[in-house]
């Protein structure tokens, strides 16, 4: 299991969570990504977040890429993972699977996935 923090920068004490929860992934909110290709301050902020996350052992995903220009700017910062309307509209996972994969998706028993809970003392 891996932990991801969503909407980095806009909600909750995200720096605290980044430090103490030790997530494997951080997802940067679109408000820090929009028009990155035309805004040097936005690019610097994203570069800094990417560097900080990497130093803490997390990988960055940015959301809100709505143009090829912004996608290229994010890639130039060394951030290889992004999502946004430029790549496609939201769709259910089943839309990406062929017929046989879709049928097998629902055959997996729920109890095959076992999540071990940490005790309140740990």
PyMOL commands that set and color helices and strands:
alter all, ss='L'
color gray80, all
select helices_A, chain A and resi 14-20+30-32+36-38+40-55+68-76+93-96+99-105+110-112
alter helices_A, ss='H'
color red, helices_A
select strands_A, chain A and resi 4-8+25-28+59-63+81-83
alter strands_A, ss='S'
color yellow, strands_A
deselect
rebuild
show_as cartoon
